[in-house]
Structure formats: C-alpha cells, structure tokens
Amino acid sequence: MSREQNELVARRIGEELFNQGNLSVADELIAPNAVDHNEPSGTDCREHFKHVATMLRSAFPDLHMHVEDLIVEEDKAAMRITITGTHTGPGAFFGIPPSGKRFEI
C-alpha cells in the first residue's frame, strides 16, 4: 500500500471502529494474520479489536479517539492519540460500576 493508503487505514480504525463503533471495519482493514504483540500468541487481532472497541464503547458511550500525530513510513504507521470518555455505560468496567466521571488519556 502507498503511504496515503496506510494513513487512511490508521485513521479509519480510530474513527470508524472506536469513535463510531463500526465493528465491520476491523474485518475490512485488519489482515487475517495480523499480530498484536501485546496479546498472547495466536490472538485473532480482528476479534480482539472488536472486543476492545465494544467493551470501551459500552462503558464510555461518548468515547472519542483523537489523532494527535500520525507517522507513516513504508508499511508502518504510528499514532499518538488522546482518548476521552465518560463512564456512564451500563454494567461494570473491569469490576468498577459506572461513576459518571470523565477521563482523558
């Protein structure tokens, strides 16, 4: 892919998957054999990204991921992001009941 295509993919994952909750974008944009080095070997990255997006958007319905910086070189992209949201969703998030508190990371 070109630099522009890689940049678009990175932005779409943030905007469409996490900000809008469009889970099908994971199947479209994440390779079936993608590796997430933060997860155990053999983790299905597509399903993992869908799970994380669903969990976060459930706990923080106003979740928003903002791209501060995006660096793309050849077939690699790195983003510096700010994520915000308010803990108002139903149920517990890692055992913590909804607090109504806003976060920014």
MARRO-938254 format. One record per residue (C-alpha): residue in three letters; x, y, z. Coordinates in nm, 2 decimals, decimal comma. Last residue first. Example, Ala and Ser with C-alpha at 12.3 -4.5 7.8 and 13.67 -1.06 7.14 Angstrom:
(kelum "ser" (1,37 -0,11 0,71));
(kelum "ala" (1,23 -0,45 0,78));
END
This chain:
(kelum "ile" (-0,56 0,97 2,84));
(kelum "glu" (-0,87 1,17 2,92));
(kelum "phe" (-1,14 1,06 3,16));
(kelum "arg" (-1,49 1,18 3,26));
(kelum "lys" (-1,66 1,05 3,57));
(kelum "gly" (-2,02 0,93 3,58));
(kelum "ser" (-1,90 0,65 3,81));
(kelum "pro" (-2,04 0,35 3,63));
(kelum "pro" (-1,96 0,04 3,84));
(kelum "ile" (-1,59 -0,08 3,85));
(kelum "gly" (-1,55 -0,46 3,81));
(kelum "phe" (-1,33 -0,42 3,50));
(kelum "phe" (-1,60 -0,19 3,36));
(kelum "ala" (-1,92 -0,27 3,54));
(kelum "gly" (-2,27 -0,26 3,39));
(kelum "pro" (-2,45 0,01 3,19));
(kelum "gly" (-2,24 0,29 3,04));
(kelum "thr" (-2,18 0,62 3,22));
(kelum "his" (-1,80 0,63 3,25));
(kelum "thr" (-1,74 0,95 3,04));
(kelum "gly" (-1,50 0,95 2,75));
(kelum "thr" (-1,17 1,07 2,62));
(kelum "ile" (-0,89 0,92 2,42));
(kelum "thr" (-0,59 1,12 2,30));
(kelum "ile" (-0,37 0,97 2,03));
(kelum "arg" (-0,01 0,94 1,92));
(kelum "met" (-0,02 0,72 1,61));
(kelum "ala" (0,24 0,50 1,45));
(kelum "ala" (0,21 0,36 1,10));
(kelum "lys" (0,43 0,10 0,92));
(kelum "asp" (0,43 -0,03 0,56));
(kelum "glu" (0,66 0,24 0,42));
(kelum "glu" (0,67 0,52 0,67));
(kelum "val" (0,36 0,67 0,83));
(kelum "ile" (0,36 0,90 1,13));
(kelum "leu" (0,03 1,01 1,27));
(kelum "asp" (0,02 1,28 1,54));
(kelum "glu" (-0,27 1,40 1,77));
(kelum "val" (-0,53 1,15 1,65));
(kelum "his" (-0,84 1,19 1,86));
(kelum "met" (-1,02 0,89 2,00));
(kelum "his" (-1,36 0,96 2,13));
(kelum "leu" (-1,57 0,75 2,37));
(kelum "asp" (-1,92 0,91 2,44));
(kelum "pro" (-2,07 0,57 2,53));
(kelum "phe" (-1,79 0,50 2,78));
(kelum "ala" (-1,86 0,16 2,94));
(kelum "ser" (-2,02 0,01 2,63));
(kelum "arg" (-1,79 0,20 2,39));
(kelum "leu" (-1,49 0,06 2,57));
(kelum "met" (-1,61 -0,30 2,58));
(kelum "thr" (-1,73 -0,29 2,21));
(kelum "ala" (-1,40 -0,14 2,09));
(kelum "val" (-1,19 -0,39 2,29));
(kelum "his" (-1,39 -0,69 2,16));
(kelum "lys" (-1,38 -0,57 1,80));
(kelum "phe" (-1,00 -0,51 1,83));
(kelum "his" (-0,96 -0,86 1,97));
(kelum "glu" (-1,18 -1,02 1,70));
(kelum "arg" (-0,97 -0,87 1,43));
(kelum "cys" (-0,65 -0,94 1,61));
(kelum "asp" (-0,72 -1,31 1,65));
(kelum "thr" (-0,48 -1,40 1,93));
(kelum "gly" (-0,25 -1,68 1,84));
(kelum "ser" (0,04 -1,56 2,05));
(kelum "pro" (-0,08 -1,38 2,36));
(kelum "glu" (-0,16 -1,01 2,33));
(kelum "asn" (0,06 -0,70 2,33));
(kelum "his" (0,24 -0,81 2,02));
(kelum "asp" (-0,08 -0,79 1,82));
(kelum "val" (-0,02 -1,00 1,51));
(kelum "ala" (-0,22 -0,96 1,19));
(kelum "asn" (-0,29 -1,29 1,00));
(kelum "pro" (-0,65 -1,20 0,89));
(kelum "ala" (-0,53 -0,85 0,80));
(kelum "ile" (-0,71 -0,57 0,97));
(kelum "leu" (-0,89 -0,32 0,74));
(kelum "glu" (-1,21 -0,48 0,62));
(kelum "asp" (-1,27 -0,72 0,91));
(kelum "ala" (-1,20 -0,45 1,16));
(kelum "val" (-1,43 -0,21 0,97));
(kelum "ser" (-1,71 -0,45 1,04));
(kelum "leu" (-1,71 -0,33 1,40));
(kelum "asn" (-1,85 0,01 1,32));
(kelum "gly" (-1,84 0,16 1,68));
(kelum "gln" (-1,84 0,52 1,56));
(kelum "asn" (-1,54 0,65 1,76));
(kelum "phe" (-1,35 0,32 1,80));
(kelum "leu" (-1,41 0,13 1,48));
(kelum "glu" (-1,48 0,42 1,24));
(kelum "glu" (-1,26 0,70 1,36));
(kelum "gly" (-0,96 0,51 1,51));
(kelum "ile" (-0,96 0,23 1,26));
(kelum "arg" (-1,03 0,48 0,98));
(kelum "arg" (-0,73 0,69 1,07));
(kelum "ala" (-0,49 0,40 1,05));
(kelum "val" (-0,63 0,28 0,72));
(kelum "leu" (-0,61 0,63 0,57));
(kelum "glu" (-0,25 0,67 0,67));
(kelum "asn" (-0,16 0,33 0,52));
(kelum "gln" (-0,34 0,43 0,19));
(kelum "glu" (-0,15 0,76 0,18));
(kelum "arg" (0,18 0,59 0,24));
(kelum "ser" (0,10 0,36 -0,05));
(kelum "met" (0,00 0,00 0,00));
END
